[in-house]
């Protein structure tokens, strides 16, 4: 059974930091590119970042570039998102999603990040 389980969300003040994790199982994690996608209340999904398989590079949406860092530990089948200098507009449910070729093959259940004073 494929599972992607996000954790690490919560309430943080503007300017603060959080680190999200995504634990993967049931598929060959190291062969998949991994994404973070977020959905703010009342809005559609927004792609945040992709980290390619096999050291192929990391890419970010302009809205988070320079503040967020996407990383992976293939030995632990785990994806991370380090989020710094958080802004209220970063408030959203954050999902990890796996991509083998194109599109999203697998999704997690999401973790809520709320940035508020």
NORPE-V954462 format. One record per pair of residues at least 12 apart in sequence whose ideal C-beta (glycine too) atoms are under 10 Angstrom apart, sorted by the first residue. I is the first residue (numbers start at 1). GAP is how many residues later the second one is. D is the distance in Angstrom with one decimal. If there is no record, write none. Layout:
BEGIN
I_GAP_D / I_GAP_D
END
This chain:
BEGIN
1_24_7.8 / 1_25_5.1 / 1_26_9.6 / 2_22_8.1 / 2_23_7.3 / 2_24_3.9 / 2_25_5.1 / 2_96_8.2 / 2_103_8.5 / 2_104_5.1 / 2_105_9.5 / 3_20_7.6 / 3_21_7.0 / 3_22_4.8 / 3_23_5.5 / 3_24_9.0 / 3_74_10.0 / 3_103_8.5 / 3_105_8.0 / 3_106_9.3 / 4_18_5.7 / 4_19_7.4 / 4_20_5.4 / 4_21_8.2 / 4_22_8.9 / 4_23_9.1 / 4_25_9.4 / 4_30_8.9 / 4_73_9.8 / 4_75_8.3 / 4_91_8.1 / 4_92_5.2 / 4_93_7.4 / 4_94_6.7 / 4_102_5.7 / 4_103_6.4 / 4_104_3.5 / 4_105_7.8 / 4_106_9.7 / 5_16_8.5 / 5_17_6.9 / 5_18_4.8 / 5_19_8.0 / 5_20_8.2 / 5_73_9.8 / 5_91_8.7 / 5_103_6.0 / 5_104_7.1 / 5_106_9.0 / 6_14_6.2 / 6_15_7.0 / 6_16_5.0 / 6_17_8.2 / 6_30_9.1 / 6_73_8.8 / 6_75_9.1 / 6_87_9.0 / 6_88_6.5 / 6_89_6.7 / 6_90_5.6 / 6_101_9.8 / 6_102_4.6 / 6_103_6.8 / 6_104_6.0 / 6_105_4.0 / 6_106_9.6 / 7_12_9.6 / 7_13_7.1 / 7_14_5.1 / 7_15_7.9 / 7_16_7.5 / 7_101_9.5 / 7_104_6.0 / 8_12_4.2 / 8_13_5.2 / 8_14_9.0 / 8_72_8.6 / 8_73_8.2 / 8_74_9.9 / 8_75_9.2 / 8_86_8.7 / 8_103_6.2 / 8_105_8.5 / 9_12_9.9 / 9_74_10.0 / 9_83_9.5 / 9_84_8.0 / 9_85_6.5 / 9_101_8.2 / 9_102_3.4 / 9_103_4.8 / 9_104_4.8 / 9_105_7.9 / 10_101_8.4 / 10_102_7.8 / 10_103_7.1 / 10_104_7.2 / 11_80_9.6 / 11_101_8.9 / 11_102_8.4 / 11_103_4.8 / 11_104_8.0 / 11_105_6.7 / 12_71_8.5 / 12_74_5.6 / 12_78_9.0 / 12_79_9.6 / 12_101_7.3 / 12_102_7.3 / 12_103_5.7 / 12_104_8.1 / 12_105_9.8 / 13_73_8.0 / 13_75_9.9 / 13_102_7.4 / 13_103_7.3 / 13_104_5.4 / 14_71_8.6 / 14_72_6.4 / 14_73_6.1 / 14_74_6.1 / 14_75_9.8 / 14_76_9.1 / 14_101_5.8 / 14_102_7.6 / 14_103_5.9 / 15_69_8.8 / 15_70_6.1 / 15_71_6.8 / 15_72_8.3 / 15_100_8.9 / 15_102_9.3 / 16_67_8.8 / 16_68_8.3 / 16_69_8.3 / 16_70_5.3 / 16_99_7.4 / 16_101_9.9 / 17_50_9.4 / 17_65_7.2 / 17_66_6.2 / 17_67_4.7 / 17_68_7.7 / 17_69_6.7 / 18_63_8.4 / 18_64_8.1 / 18_65_5.0 / 18_66_8.7 / 18_68_6.7 / 18_72_9.1 / 18_76_9.3 / 18_93_9.5 / 18_95_6.2 / 18_96_9.9 / 18_97_8.8 / 19_50_9.3 / 19_52_9.8 / 19_61_6.3 / 19_62_7.1 / 19_63_5.1 / 19_64_7.1 / 19_65_9.5 / 20_16_7.4 / 20_48_9.5 / 20_50_9.8 / 20_59_8.4 / 20_60_6.8 / 20_61_4.3 / 20_62_8.1 / 20_63_7.0 / 20_74_5.7 / 20_75_9.8 / 20_76_8.0 / 20_91_6.1 / 20_93_7.5 / 21_52_9.7 / 21_55_9.6 / 21_57_5.9 / 21_58_7.2 / 21_59_5.7 / 21_60_8.1 / 21_75_8.8 / 21_90_8.8 / 22_12_7.3 / 22_13_9.8 / 22_14_8.0 / 22_50_8.9 / 22_55_9.3 / 22_56_6.6 / 22_57_4.0 / 22_58_7.5 / 22_59_7.9 / 22_72_9.0 / 22_73_8.5 / 22_74_3.5 / 22_75_9.0 / 22_76_9.3 / 22_86_5.9 / 22_89_8.7 / 23_53_8.1 / 23_54_6.7 / 23_55_5.4 / 23_56_8.2 / 23_73_9.1 / 23_85_8.8 / 24_48_9.3 / 24_50_9.7 / 24_52_9.2 / 24_53_4.6 / 24_54_6.9 / 24_55_6.9 / 24_72_7.8 / 24_74_7.1 / 24_82_8.1 / 24_84_8.6 / 25_52_6.3 / 26_51_9.5 / 26_80_8.4 / 27_50_9.1 / 27_71_6.9 / 27_73_8.7 / 27_78_8.0 / 27_79_6.6 / 28_25_9.3 / 28_46_9.7 / 28_49_9.3 / 28_70_9.8 / 28_72_9.1 / 29_24_8.7 / 29_43_8.1 / 29_44_9.5 / 29_45_6.3 / 29_46_9.7 / 29_47_9.0 / 29_48_4.3 / 29_49_8.2 / 29_50_8.3 / 29_69_7.7 / 30_23_6.3 / 30_24_7.6 / 30_42_8.5 / 30_43_10.0 / 30_44_4.1 / 30_45_8.7 / 30_47_8.0 / 31_22_5.5 / 31_23_7.9 / 31_43_9.3 / 31_67_9.4 / 31_69_7.0 / 32_19_9.9 / 32_20_9.4 / 32_21_5.7 / 32_40_9.7 / 32_42_9.9 / 32_47_9.8 / 32_65_9.5 / 32_66_4.4 / 32_67_6.2 / 32_68_5.5 / 32_69_9.6 / 32_73_7.3 / 32_74_8.0 / 33_17_5.7 / 33_18_6.7 / 33_19_4.7 / 33_20_5.2 / 33_21_9.1 / 33_23_7.3 / 33_24_9.5 / 33_25_9.9 / 33_26_9.6 / 33_39_9.6 / 33_64_9.5 / 33_65_7.5 / 33_66_4.5 / 33_67_7.7 / 33_68_9.0 / 33_69_9.9 / 33_72_9.9 / 34_15_8.9 / 34_16_7.1 / 34_17_5.4 / 34_18_8.5 / 34_19_7.9 / 34_24_9.9 / 34_36_7.8 / 34_37_9.8 / 34_38_6.0 / 34_40_9.9 / 34_44_9.7 / 34_45_4.7 / 34_46_9.8 / 34_47_9.9 / 34_62_6.3 / 34_63_7.4 / 34_64_5.9 / 34_65_7.3 / 34_72_9.7 / 35_12_6.5 / 35_13_7.4 / 35_14_6.7 / 35_15_4.9 / 35_16_8.0 / 35_24_9.4 / 35_35_8.5 / 35_44_8.8 / 35_60_8.3 / 35_61_6.8 / 35_62_4.6 / 35_63_7.6 / 35_64_6.1 / 35_69_6.8 / 35_72_9.4 / 36_12_4.2 / 36_13_4.8 / 36_14_8.0 / 36_15_8.8 / 36_24_9.3 / 36_25_9.3 / 36_28_8.8 / 36_32_7.9 / 36_34_6.2 / 36_43_7.7 / 36_44_9.4 / 36_45_5.0 / 36_47_9.4 / 36_58_6.1 / 36_59_7.2 / 36_60_6.0 / 36_61_7.8 / 36_72_9.9 / 37_12_8.8 / 37_13_9.6 / 37_24_9.9 / 37_55_9.2 / 37_56_9.3 / 37_57_7.6 / 37_58_4.9 / 37_59_7.8 / 37_60_5.5 / 37_67_7.5 / 37_70_8.1 / 37_71_9.6 / 37_73_9.1 / 38_23_9.2 / 38_25_9.6 / 38_26_9.0 / 38_43_9.6 / 38_52_7.8 / 38_53_9.0 / 38_54_3.8 / 38_55_6.6 / 38_56_4.9 / 38_57_7.0 / 38_72_8.7 / 38_75_7.8 / 39_53_5.5 / 39_54_5.2 / 39_55_8.4 / 39_56_7.3 / 39_71_7.7 / 40_49_7.6 / 40_50_8.6 / 40_51_6.2 / 40_52_4.3 / 40_53_8.1 / 40_73_9.9 / 41_50_7.4 / 41_51_7.6 / 41_52_8.6 / 41_71_9.8 / 41_73_9.8 / 43_49_8.0 / 45_47_9.2 / 45_48_9.4 / 45_50_7.8 / 45_52_9.4 / 45_59_9.5 / 46_15_6.9 / 46_17_7.6 / 46_18_9.5 / 46_46_7.4 / 47_12_9.2 / 47_13_9.4 / 47_14_6.1 / 47_50_9.0 / 47_57_9.5 / 48_12_7.2 / 48_13_5.5 / 48_15_8.0 / 48_16_5.7 / 48_20_6.8 / 48_22_7.9 / 48_33_7.4 / 48_35_9.3 / 48_42_9.4 / 48_44_8.8 / 48_46_7.4 / 48_47_9.1 / 48_48_9.9 / 49_12_6.8 / 49_15_6.8 / 49_16_9.0 / 49_19_6.2 / 49_20_8.5 / 49_21_4.1 / 49_22_9.9 / 49_30_9.8 / 49_32_6.9 / 50_20_7.3 / 50_47_9.3 / 50_49_7.3 / 51_18_9.7 / 51_19_4.7 / 51_20_6.8 / 51_21_5.4 / 51_28_7.2 / 51_29_9.3 / 51_30_9.5 / 52_20_9.5 / 52_47_9.0 / 53_19_8.7 / 53_21_8.4 / 53_45_9.7 / 53_46_8.9 / 53_47_8.6 / 54_20_9.1 / 55_17_10.0 / 55_19_9.8 / 58_12_5.3 / 58_13_7.8 / 58_14_9.1 / 63_24_9.1 / 63_26_7.7 / 63_27_8.3 / 64_17_9.1 / 64_19_7.7 / 64_20_9.8 / 64_21_9.8 / 64_22_9.9 / 64_23_9.6 / 64_26_7.6 / 66_18_8.9 / 66_19_8.3 / 67_15_9.2 / 67_16_6.8 / 67_17_5.3 / 67_18_4.8 / 67_19_7.7 / 67_20_8.2 / 67_23_8.4 / 68_13_6.1 / 68_14_6.7 / 68_15_5.1 / 68_16_7.3 / 68_17_9.2 / 68_18_9.3 / 68_22_8.7 / 69_12_7.3 / 69_13_4.3 / 69_14_8.2 / 69_15_7.9 / 70_12_8.1 / 70_26_9.8 / 78_18_9.7 / 79_17_5.3 / 79_18_9.7 / 79_19_8.9 / 79_29_9.3 / 80_16_9.6 / 81_13_6.9 / 81_15_8.1 / 81_30_9.8 / 81_32_9.5 / 83_30_7.3 / 83_32_9.1 / 86_27_7.6 / 86_28_9.6 / 86_29_4.6 / 86_30_9.9 / 87_28_6.1 / 88_26_9.0 / 88_27_5.0 / 88_28_6.3 / 88_29_8.4 / 89_26_7.8 / 90_23_6.5 / 90_24_9.2 / 90_25_5.1 / 91_21_8.4 / 91_22_6.3 / 91_23_5.2 / 91_24_5.0 / 91_25_7.1 / 92_18_9.0 / 92_19_9.9 / 92_20_7.8 / 92_21_6.2 / 92_22_8.8 / 92_23_9.2 / 93_16_9.1 / 93_17_4.2 / 93_18_6.9 / 93_19_5.3 / 93_20_7.6 / 93_21_9.9 / 94_14_8.9 / 94_16_6.4 / 94_17_5.5 / 94_18_7.7 / 94_19_5.6 / 95_12_5.7 / 95_13_5.4 / 95_14_7.8 / 95_15_4.7 / 95_16_8.1 / 96_12_4.8 / 96_13_9.7 / 96_14_8.7 / 96_15_9.0
END
